[in-house]
Amino acid sequence: MRTLVAGVDCSTQATKVVVVDADSGETLGFGRAEHSVEGNAGVRETDPEVWWQALLSALAQTNLAGEVAAISIAGQQHGLVCLDEAGKALRPAMLWNDTRAASDAADLVDGFGGATRWAARIGVVPVASFTASKWAWLRRCEPEIAARTAAIRLPHDFLTERLSGHGVTDRGDASGTAWWSSETESYSTEVLALRALGLTPDLLPRVLGPTEQAGIVTPAAAAASGLPAGAVVGPGTGDNMGAALGLGLRSGVPVLSLGTSGTVFLVSETRTADSTGDVAGFADATGRFLPLACTLNCTLAVDRIAGWLKLDRESVAPSGGVVVLPYLDGERTPNLPDAAAAVFGLRHTTDPRAILMAAYEGAIVGLLEALDAIDACSSGVDPAAPLILVGGGAHGATWQRVAQRLSGKEIVVPHVREVVSMGAAVQAAAVLRHEAPQDVAARWGTSGGTLLPAVPRDTDTIALHRSVRRLASEAVQFRRP
């Protein structure tokens, strides 16, 4: 008799579910439901009930929910979910790419003794994206909501709690809050006690180990979802940690994730403490670490520029000296939350397709600069390892060619397309079978993919983009008013 497990990816734009054979790793069912994201000018919010309804819809689409023996949730990191005493959301969740808390993040950095202390003690330096910054903003701007908050959750925690009835999280996603320490593997009471935060640990979820069970599907959740009452619920994790699980990632292998945001990360055997704040010293979902850098603008920004130019996203031409800074949502790396996008190097003869190519290049250059920063402050990039390309853009021909040309490395595009939800399924199987997640991924063969050969690195384009990025980072006229 087959044993099925489900993995969930609750991302910014959609919830995706894979149902997998726990023995072979074969995907037997898939479902997807879109989300709505509200706001502009730095505001990005979603009602958490949207995620729950999307999960129910995606599960139903698999036609296999009733056979699932275990389920785990991987979710977008950093989002702030505030619940009342009854477990209901008091307001829409502030998402990771909501940049309103930039000044609060700066105040937090100063309030705890500066960036070097944050990096050494916590593993990250607050920016607008992190949960702690958002909570500080909420206390300052919506104090009545903060006063009524009985529980604070991350997006994946919210869904895990709806399934199991328990307020829990994991070390991977907790490490993106800025109030959990990768040094002590616990919530930092010093950070929670900062005047801007005023928190106690009882408002936060309990942090579980990588294969610790969160609970079982409650009768109420079973009735709503079609899952069996009593099915095992894993601890869940953040989406980037889920991707690492889904790839069975070994130490030192770099990953570029091309989604709404761009991320670059690798698994490290040692914790990272980057006082510049460019690299977040996250924990992973196996007991190791996941140094990561994130850009706010990736595939969505390129698609928006293609739309403005009335071009298909693959309709590109050589950029010919055009440089695009795709900072449509501000930017996180570099830390320019109030920046706006800009185009440089236009002439009367500029082909619109060259502008689109420059947008692709701008997104990839930012990620490769971030990878250099990770290499400098972690246990390092394995120089013999290929660059793994994941996310929605990974299967785009232009994204692949630009990554080849600007990295100069071999590229692997995994056969597993939904690596985050597959990683959650790996965790579900590991919890159910009491196995190490790495062993599950190895048995399923998730690391295989298409190998694209290395090509000579386009150092001229990289140098041009970097020089413009340096100049523009100081230019007030390119910042959002």
C-alpha positions as CSV (number, residue, x, y, z in Angstrom):
1,M,0.0,0.0,0.0
2,R,1.4,3.4,-1.0
3,T,2.2,6.1,1.5
4,L,1.6,9.7,0.4
5,V,2.9,13.0,1.8
6,A,2.1,16.5,0.8
7,G,4.3,19.6,0.5
8,V,3.0,23.1,0.4
9,D,4.6,26.3,-0.9
10,C,2.7,29.4,0.3
11,S,4.6,32.0,-1.8
12,T,3.8,35.7,-2.3
13,Q,1.7,35.1,-5.4
14,A,0.2,31.6,-5.0
15,T,-0.1,28.5,-2.9
16,K,1.1,25.3,-4.5
17,V,0.7,21.7,-3.3
18,V,2.5,18.6,-4.4
19,V,1.4,15.1,-3.3
20,V,4.3,12.7,-3.4
21,D,4.9,8.9,-3.0
22,A,6.9,8.8,0.2
23,D,9.0,5.8,-1.0
24,S,9.8,6.8,-4.6
25,G,9.4,10.6,-4.6
26,E,7.1,10.4,-7.6
27,T,4.8,13.4,-7.8
28,L,1.2,12.1,-8.0
29,G,-0.8,15.2,-7.6
30,F,-0.5,19.0,-8.0
31,G,-2.7,22.0,-7.2
32,R,-2.2,25.7,-7.4
33,A,-4.4,28.7,-6.2
34,E,-3.5,32.4,-6.7
35,H,-3.2,35.0,-4.0
36,S,-4.2,38.7,-4.0
37,V,-1.6,41.2,-2.8
38,E,-2.8,44.7,-1.9
39,G,-1.0,48.0,-1.6
40,N,1.4,50.3,-3.4
41,A,4.2,52.8,-2.6
42,G,5.9,50.4,-0.3
43,V,2.7,48.7,1.1
44,R,2.4,44.9,0.4
45,E,-0.3,43.1,2.4
46,T,-2.5,39.9,2.1
47,D,-5.3,38.7,4.4
48,P,-4.0,35.4,5.9
49,E,-7.5,33.9,5.3
50,V,-6.5,34.1,1.6
51,W,-3.7,31.7,2.2
52,W,-6.0,29.3,4.0
53,Q,-8.6,29.3,1.3
54,A,-5.8,28.9,-1.3
55,L,-4.5,25.9,0.6
56,L,-7.9,24.3,0.6
57,S,-8.3,24.9,-3.1
58,A,-4.9,23.6,-4.0
59,L,-5.4,20.5,-1.9
60,A,-8.7,19.8,-3.5
61,Q,-7.2,20.0,-7.0
62,T,-4.8,17.2,-6.2
63,N,-7.7,14.7,-5.8
64,L,-5.5,12.9,-3.2
65,A,-5.9,14.9,0.0
66,G,-7.8,12.0,1.7
67,E,-4.8,9.7,1.3
68,V,-2.1,12.1,2.7
69,A,-0.3,10.6,5.7
70,A,1.8,13.7,6.5
71,I,2.0,17.4,5.4
72,S,4.4,20.3,5.8
73,I,4.2,23.9,4.9
74,A,7.0,26.0,3.5
75,G,6.1,29.7,3.3
76,Q,7.3,33.1,2.3
77,Q,9.6,34.4,5.0
78,H,9.3,37.4,7.3
79,G,5.6,38.2,7.0
80,L,3.9,39.6,10.1
81,V,0.6,37.9,11.1
82,C,-1.1,39.3,14.2
83,L,-3.8,37.1,15.8
84,D,-6.3,37.8,18.5
85,E,-7.2,35.5,21.4
86,A,-9.5,33.4,19.1
87,G,-6.7,32.9,16.6
88,K,-8.2,35.4,14.0
89,A,-6.1,37.8,12.1
90,L,-6.4,41.4,13.4
91,R,-5.3,43.0,10.1
92,P,-3.9,41.9,6.8
93,A,-0.4,40.3,7.0
94,M,2.5,42.6,6.2
95,L,4.5,40.8,3.6
96,W,8.3,40.4,3.3
97,N,8.4,43.0,0.5
98,D,6.6,45.7,2.4
99,T,9.1,48.4,2.9
100,R,7.3,50.8,5.3
101,A,9.5,49.7,8.3
102,A,12.8,51.0,6.9
103,S,13.2,53.7,9.5
104,D,12.1,51.3,12.3
105,A,14.8,48.8,11.1
106,A,17.4,51.5,11.4
107,D,16.2,52.4,14.9
108,L,16.4,48.8,15.9
109,V,20.0,48.5,14.7
110,D,21.0,51.6,16.8
111,G,18.9,50.4,19.8
112,F,20.8,47.1,20.1
113,G,24.3,48.6,19.7
114,G,24.9,48.6,16.0
115,A,25.1,46.3,13.0
116,T,28.2,44.4,14.3
117,R,26.4,43.4,17.5
118,W,23.3,42.4,15.6
119,A,25.3,40.1,13.3
120,A,27.3,38.6,16.0
121,R,24.5,38.0,18.5
122,I,21.5,37.3,16.2
123,G,22.9,36.5,12.8
124,V,21.1,39.2,10.9
125,V,21.0,43.0,10.8
126,P,17.5,44.4,10.6
127,V,16.2,45.8,7.4
128,A,12.6,46.7,6.4
129,S,11.8,43.1,5.3
130,F,12.3,41.4,8.7
131,T,9.5,40.6,11.1
132,A,11.0,42.6,14.0
133,S,11.1,45.7,11.9
134,K,7.4,45.3,10.9
135,W,6.3,44.7,14.5
136,A,8.1,47.9,15.5
137,W,6.3,49.8,12.7
138,L,3.0,48.3,13.8
139,R,3.5,49.4,17.5
140,R,4.4,52.9,16.3
141,C,1.7,53.3,13.6
142,E,-1.1,51.0,14.7
143,P,-0.7,50.8,18.5
144,E,-4.3,49.7,19.0
145,I,-3.7,46.6,16.8
146,A,-0.4,45.8,18.6
147,A,-2.2,46.1,22.0
148,R,-4.8,43.5,21.0
149,T,-2.3,41.1,19.5
150,A,-2.3,37.8,21.4
151,A,0.0,35.9,19.1
152,I,2.5,36.7,16.4
153,R,3.0,34.2,13.5
154,L,4.9,33.9,10.3
155,P,2.9,32.9,7.2
156,H,3.9,29.2,7.4
157,D,3.2,29.2,11.1
158,F,-0.3,30.5,10.5
159,L,-1.1,27.6,8.2
160,T,0.6,25.0,10.3
161,E,-1.5,26.2,13.3
162,R,-4.7,26.1,11.3
163,L,-3.9,22.4,10.5
164,S,-2.6,21.2,13.8
165,G,-4.0,23.6,16.4
166,H,-0.5,24.3,17.7
167,G,1.5,27.6,17.6
168,V,4.9,26.3,16.3
169,T,7.6,27.3,13.9
170,D,11.1,26.0,12.9
171,R,14.6,27.4,13.3
172,G,14.9,28.2,9.6
173,D,11.9,30.5,9.4
174,A,12.5,31.8,12.9
175,S,15.9,33.0,11.9
176,G,14.4,35.5,9.6
177,T,12.5,37.3,12.3
178,A,15.5,39.2,13.8
179,W,14.4,38.1,17.3
180,W,15.7,34.5,17.1
181,S,19.4,34.0,17.5
182,S,21.4,31.6,15.4
183,E,24.1,31.9,18.1
184,T,22.0,30.6,21.0
185,E,19.3,28.7,18.9
186,S,16.6,30.5,20.9
187,Y,14.6,33.7,21.0
188,S,16.7,36.6,22.2
189,T,15.2,38.1,25.3
190,E,17.5,41.1,24.9
191,V,16.0,41.9,21.5
192,L,12.4,41.2,22.5
193,A,12.9,43.6,25.4
194,L,14.0,46.5,23.2
195,R,11.7,49.5,23.7
196,A,10.6,49.4,20.0
197,L,9.4,45.8,20.3
198,G,8.2,45.2,23.9
199,L,7.7,41.5,23.4
200,T,7.7,38.4,25.6
201,P,8.3,34.9,24.2
202,D,4.8,33.8,25.1
203,L,3.4,35.7,22.1
204,L,5.7,33.8,19.7
205,P,5.5,30.2,18.4
206,R,7.5,27.4,19.9
207,V,10.5,26.5,17.8
208,L,10.7,22.9,16.7
209,G,13.6,20.8,15.5
210,P,14.0,19.7,11.8
211,T,12.1,16.5,12.2
212,E,9.9,17.2,15.2
213,Q,6.2,16.8,14.7
214,A,4.1,19.9,15.0
215,G,1.0,17.8,15.7
216,I,-1.7,16.1,13.8
217,V,-4.5,17.4,11.5
218,T,-7.4,18.4,13.8
219,P,-11.0,17.2,13.1
220,A,-11.9,20.8,12.1
221,A,-9.0,21.1,9.7
222,A,-9.8,17.6,8.3
223,A,-13.4,18.6,7.6
224,A,-12.3,21.8,5.8
225,S,-9.4,20.4,3.8
226,G,-10.2,16.8,3.1
227,L,-7.1,15.6,4.8
228,P,-7.4,12.7,7.2
229,A,-7.9,13.6,10.8
230,G,-4.7,12.5,12.6
231,A,-2.4,13.0,9.6
232,V,1.0,14.1,10.7
233,V,1.9,17.8,10.4
234,G,5.6,18.7,10.1
235,P,7.2,21.8,11.6
236,G,7.3,23.6,8.2
237,T,9.9,26.1,7.3
238,G,10.7,29.2,5.2
239,D,10.5,29.0,1.4
240,N,14.2,29.3,0.9
241,M,14.9,26.6,3.4
242,G,12.3,24.5,1.7
243,A,14.0,25.0,-1.6
244,A,17.3,23.8,-0.1
245,L,15.5,20.7,1.3
246,G,13.9,20.0,-2.1
247,L,17.3,20.1,-3.8
248,G,19.0,17.9,-1.2
249,L,21.5,20.7,-1.2
250,R,25.1,19.9,-0.1
251,S,27.4,22.5,1.5
252,G,28.9,25.1,-0.7
253,V,26.6,24.7,-3.8
254,P,25.2,28.1,-4.8
255,V,21.5,28.5,-5.7
256,L,20.0,31.4,-7.6
257,S,16.2,31.6,-7.1
258,L,14.4,33.6,-9.7
259,G,10.9,34.5,-8.5
260,T,9.0,37.6,-7.5
261,S,12.1,38.3,-5.5
262,G,15.6,37.1,-6.3
263,T,17.5,35.1,-3.7
264,V,20.9,33.6,-3.7
265,F,21.9,31.1,-1.0
266,L,23.9,28.1,-0.1
267,V,24.1,25.6,2.8
268,S,26.9,26.3,5.2
269,E,28.3,24.1,8.1
270,T,29.0,27.2,10.1
271,R,26.9,30.2,11.0
272,T,27.3,33.5,9.2
273,A,27.6,36.9,10.9
274,D,27.8,39.7,8.3
275,S,27.9,43.1,9.9
276,T,27.2,44.8,6.5
277,G,23.7,43.3,6.6
278,D,23.9,42.3,3.0
279,V,24.0,38.6,3.9
280,A,21.4,37.2,6.3
281,G,22.9,34.5,8.5
282,F,19.8,32.3,8.5
283,A,19.5,28.8,9.9
284,D,18.3,26.0,7.6
285,A,15.8,23.2,8.1
286,T,18.3,20.4,8.6
287,G,20.4,21.8,11.6
288,R,22.9,23.6,9.4
289,F,22.9,27.2,8.2
290,L,21.7,29.0,5.1
291,P,23.5,32.4,4.4
292,L,21.2,34.2,2.0
293,A,20.9,37.5,0.2
294,C,17.7,38.7,-1.3
295,T,16.7,41.3,-3.9
296,L,13.2,42.6,-4.0
297,N,13.0,42.8,-7.8
298,C,13.4,39.9,-10.1
299,T,11.0,38.2,-12.5
300,L,8.0,40.5,-11.7
301,A,10.1,43.6,-12.4
302,V,11.3,42.2,-15.7
303,D,7.8,41.2,-16.8
304,R,6.5,44.6,-15.9
305,I,9.2,46.3,-18.0
306,A,8.4,43.9,-20.9
307,G,4.7,44.9,-20.5
308,W,5.5,48.6,-20.6
309,L,7.5,48.0,-23.8
310,K,4.8,45.8,-25.3
311,L,7.3,43.0,-25.8
312,D,7.2,39.3,-25.1
313,R,9.5,38.5,-22.2
314,E,11.8,36.5,-24.6
315,S,12.0,39.3,-27.2
316,V,15.4,40.7,-26.4
317,A,18.4,42.1,-28.2
318,P,22.0,42.9,-27.0
319,S,21.8,45.7,-24.4
320,G,24.4,47.8,-26.1
321,G,25.4,49.9,-23.1
322,V,21.9,50.3,-21.7
323,V,21.7,49.7,-17.9
324,V,18.5,49.1,-16.0
325,L,18.2,49.3,-12.2
326,P,15.0,47.3,-11.7
327,Y,14.2,48.8,-8.3
328,L,10.4,49.0,-8.8
329,D,9.7,47.9,-5.2
330,G,12.6,49.7,-3.7
331,E,15.5,47.3,-2.9
332,R,16.8,45.1,-0.1
333,T,20.3,44.2,-1.5
334,P,21.6,46.9,-1.7
335,N,19.6,48.2,1.2
336,L,17.7,51.0,-0.6
337,P,14.1,50.6,0.5
338,D,13.0,54.0,-1.0
339,A,14.8,53.6,-4.3
340,A,12.9,53.7,-7.6
341,A,13.8,52.0,-10.9
342,A,16.0,53.8,-13.5
343,V,17.2,53.3,-17.1
344,F,20.6,54.6,-18.2
345,G,22.4,54.8,-21.6
346,L,19.4,55.5,-23.8
347,R,19.9,57.0,-27.3
348,H,17.5,57.8,-30.3
349,T,18.6,54.5,-31.8
350,T,18.1,52.3,-28.8
351,D,16.1,49.2,-29.6
352,P,13.3,48.6,-26.9
353,R,14.5,44.9,-26.9
354,A,17.9,46.1,-25.6
355,I,16.1,47.8,-22.6
356,L,14.4,44.5,-21.8
357,M,17.8,42.7,-22.0
358,A,19.3,45.2,-19.7
359,A,16.5,44.6,-17.2
360,Y,17.4,40.9,-17.1
361,E,21.1,41.8,-16.7
362,G,20.3,44.2,-13.9
363,A,18.5,41.5,-11.9
364,I,21.2,38.9,-12.4
365,V,24.1,41.3,-11.7
366,G,22.5,42.1,-8.3
367,L,22.2,38.5,-7.4
368,L,25.8,37.7,-8.5
369,E,27.1,40.6,-6.4
370,A,25.2,39.1,-3.5
371,L,26.7,35.7,-4.1
372,D,30.2,37.2,-3.9
373,A,29.2,38.6,-0.5
374,I,28.0,35.2,0.7
375,D,31.3,33.6,-0.5
376,A,33.2,36.2,1.6
377,C,31.5,35.7,4.9
378,S,30.4,32.0,5.0
379,S,32.2,28.7,4.8
380,G,32.3,29.5,1.1
381,V,31.2,28.6,-2.4
382,D,32.6,25.3,-3.8
383,P,34.5,26.6,-6.9
384,A,33.8,23.3,-8.7
385,A,30.1,23.4,-8.1
386,P,27.7,24.5,-10.7
387,L,25.2,27.3,-10.2
388,I,21.7,25.9,-9.5
389,L,18.9,27.9,-11.1
390,V,15.4,27.6,-9.5
391,G,12.2,29.5,-9.3
392,G,9.7,30.6,-11.9
393,G,12.3,32.2,-14.1
394,A,14.7,29.2,-14.1
395,H,13.0,27.7,-17.2
396,G,13.0,30.9,-19.1
397,A,15.5,30.8,-22.0
398,T,16.7,34.4,-21.6
399,W,17.1,34.0,-17.8
400,Q,19.2,31.0,-18.4
401,R,21.4,32.6,-21.1
402,V,21.9,35.8,-19.0
403,A,22.9,33.7,-15.9
404,Q,25.4,31.7,-18.0
405,R,26.9,34.8,-19.6
406,L,27.3,36.8,-16.4
407,S,28.3,34.0,-14.0
408,G,30.7,32.2,-16.3
409,K,29.7,29.0,-14.5
410,E,28.0,25.7,-15.4
411,I,24.3,26.0,-14.7
412,V,22.0,23.2,-13.5
413,V,18.2,23.6,-13.9
414,P,16.6,20.9,-11.7
415,H,14.1,18.5,-13.1
416,V,12.0,19.2,-10.1
417,R,10.2,22.4,-10.9
418,E,8.4,23.0,-7.6
419,V,11.4,22.8,-5.4
420,V,9.9,24.6,-2.4
421,S,6.8,22.5,-2.2
422,M,9.0,19.4,-2.9
423,G,11.2,20.4,0.0
424,A,8.1,20.6,2.3
425,A,7.2,17.1,1.1
426,V,10.7,15.9,1.9
427,Q,10.3,17.3,5.4
428,A,6.8,15.7,5.8
429,A,8.3,12.3,4.8
430,A,11.3,12.8,7.1
431,V,9.0,13.5,10.1
432,L,6.7,10.6,9.2
433,R,9.5,8.1,8.7
434,H,11.9,9.5,11.3
435,E,14.6,10.0,8.7
436,A,17.1,12.8,8.0
437,P,15.7,15.1,5.3
438,Q,18.9,14.8,3.3
439,D,18.4,11.0,3.2
440,V,14.9,11.4,1.9
441,A,16.0,13.9,-0.8
442,A,18.8,11.5,-1.9
443,R,16.4,8.6,-2.1
444,W,14.0,10.6,-4.2
445,G,16.8,11.8,-6.5
446,T,15.8,15.5,-6.4
447,S,19.2,16.9,-7.3
448,G,19.1,15.8,-10.9
449,G,18.7,18.4,-13.7
450,T,19.7,19.8,-17.1
451,L,23.3,20.9,-17.3
452,L,24.0,24.1,-19.3
453,P,27.7,24.5,-20.1
454,A,29.9,27.3,-18.9
455,V,30.5,30.2,-21.3
456,P,33.1,33.0,-21.1
457,R,32.1,35.6,-18.5
458,D,30.8,38.9,-19.9
459,T,33.0,41.1,-17.6
460,D,32.4,44.3,-19.6
461,T,28.6,44.2,-18.9
462,I,29.2,43.3,-15.3
463,A,31.6,46.3,-14.9
464,L,29.2,48.7,-16.5
465,H,26.3,47.6,-14.4
466,R,28.3,47.8,-11.2
467,S,29.6,51.3,-11.9
468,V,26.1,52.6,-12.6
469,R,24.7,50.9,-9.5
470,R,27.4,52.6,-7.3
471,L,26.5,56.0,-8.7
472,A,22.8,55.5,-8.5
473,S,22.8,54.3,-4.9
474,E,23.8,57.9,-3.9
475,A,21.4,59.7,-6.3
476,V,18.5,61.3,-4.5
477,Q,16.6,61.8,-7.8
478,F,16.2,58.1,-8.2
479,R,14.5,57.6,-4.8
480,R,10.7,57.3,-4.2
481,P,9.4,60.7,-2.9
